[in-house]
Amino acid sequence: MTKKLKTATLCVQGGYKPKNGEPIEVPIIQSTTFKYDNSEEMAMLFDLKKEGYFYSRLQNPTNDAVAEKIAQLEGGVGAVLTSSGQAANFYAVFNICEAGDHIVASNEIYGGTYNLFGVTLKKLGIECTFVSPEASDEEIQAAFRPNTKALFGETISNPGCQILDIERFAQIAHRNHVPLIVDNTFATPINCRPFEWGADIVTHSTTKYMDGTASQVGGVIVDSGNFDWMEHAEKFPGLCTPDESYHGIIYAKQFGKMGYITKIISQLMRDLGSIPAPMNSFILNLGLQSLHLRMAQHCKNAQEVAEFLEKNEKVAWIRYAGLADDPNHAKAEKYLPNGTCGVMAFGLKGNRDTAIRFMDSLNMINIVTHVADARTCVLHPASHTHRQLTDEQLREAGIAPDLIRLSVGIEDVDDILDDIKQALAKI
Ligand SMILES: *Cc1c(COP(=O)(O)O)cnc(C)c1O
């Protein structure tokens, strides 16, 4: 048996093992297609009877090496990279849902996912009921229907910084014979591995901490291999009955624990695309090599900044689970004992304009849509990312109109604090 490597080692060396004389860094195989000596060999690949590369929309060696590293980091059986976090969450759900189906999702989630589930999936005939992650078991249970196929939440919600009670959500999902899908973007597998708490599928926007350099947009879906699709075959016909578009393959039967990921690759990627460019996966992998170091520094800096803001008289409220009196602190200690992440949410005393004046007064800290990056950055969701939501939708999504999302980077914390202090002095 090979020794199970620790997380930091997997960040640096996971997923790719060069053989004698091969490059030490994951090679960028920027090729659409792969050549074979005879047509029979190619035919076997198309029948999924043999493993091998033939077209990069389905699989590519660079993408696969990086997906394998993330699967190892999360403790899953397999993973597939997507061209964005949006594509990852879409495929994670669409792989087990079709028109006429329904999902239940936490309402404290990224605005893009909220739209995807509430508006776009509806156009495809898939309905979503949103529940508060703080709702009682009974209230969440009441959202389930006979046609419900998944429960969804974010480990640390963007932008509200709410922490998901993963174990409780997993129990509710499993009682209803459906998988729990967890978007683990903000926590990263360095600070939380949702599979250890019963989650079945994990997704990420790799655009954020995993990359850390703001250089590529990407996503990933990881399967724990723990959900027994065949045991609930009547609920998941896409995995448990023959796929007429692929020689009548039954994914969950033929590929066992890899059935879910194999279906995404051979059916959804074939029909819908959304693979990352190998170059982007290479860039993502450069980021992953320092993820463990960066996350520790993000948490250390953010803790100092949160403690400063909490004590400042101009700050009306703050949400950062690392603070001892944060309503999420107990959950953070359970699920994220090494720290949560660099992102916090706070409001300033005053009105909406106060938030804007504060942000416009910042010098080193950047106003960007991006979050969870090496650079400290700031955003006002009500006037930026969530401007398409009505005030009521904003409240439903757990976003106060005065909420400022601060994503603390890995610069020297003294410089971050100085910039915040001088901007606060101007309001
Ligand atoms: C950014 C984000 C997404 C969407 O990812 P993209 O890579 O921007 O498509 C999904 N979930 C969370 C938690 C995010 O922060």
PDBQT file of the ligand as one rigid body, heavy atoms in Angstrom, charges set to zero:
ROOT
HETATM    1  C1  LIG A 501     -16.883  32.834  -7.935  1.00  0.00    +0.000 C 
HETATM    2  C2  LIG A 501     -17.707  31.763  -7.377  1.00  0.00    +0.000 A 
HETATM    3  C3  LIG A 501     -18.425  30.877  -8.209  1.00  0.00    +0.000 A 
HETATM    4  C4  LIG A 501     -18.433  31.027  -9.711  1.00  0.00    +0.000 C 
HETATM    5  O1  LIG A 501     -17.179  30.751 -10.220  1.00  0.00    +0.000 OA
HETATM    6  P1  LIG A 501     -16.588  31.381 -11.589  1.00  0.00    +0.000 P 
HETATM    7  O2  LIG A 501     -15.267  30.735 -11.671  1.00  0.00    +0.000 OA
HETATM    8  O3  LIG A 501     -16.556  32.852 -11.439  1.00  0.00    +0.000 OA
HETATM    9  O4  LIG A 501     -17.525  30.937 -12.684  1.00  0.00    +0.000 OA
HETATM   10  C5  LIG A 501     -19.120  29.853  -7.614  1.00  0.00    +0.000 A 
HETATM   11  N1  LIG A 501     -19.143  29.705  -6.276  1.00  0.00    +0.000 NA
HETATM   12  C6  LIG A 501     -18.476  30.534  -5.445  1.00  0.00    +0.000 A 
HETATM   13  C7  LIG A 501     -18.533  30.317  -3.988  1.00  0.00    +0.000 C 
HETATM   14  C8  LIG A 501     -17.734  31.583  -5.965  1.00  0.00    +0.000 A 
HETATM   15  O5  LIG A 501     -17.084  32.414  -5.142  1.00  0.00    +0.000 OA
ENDROOT
TORSDOF 0
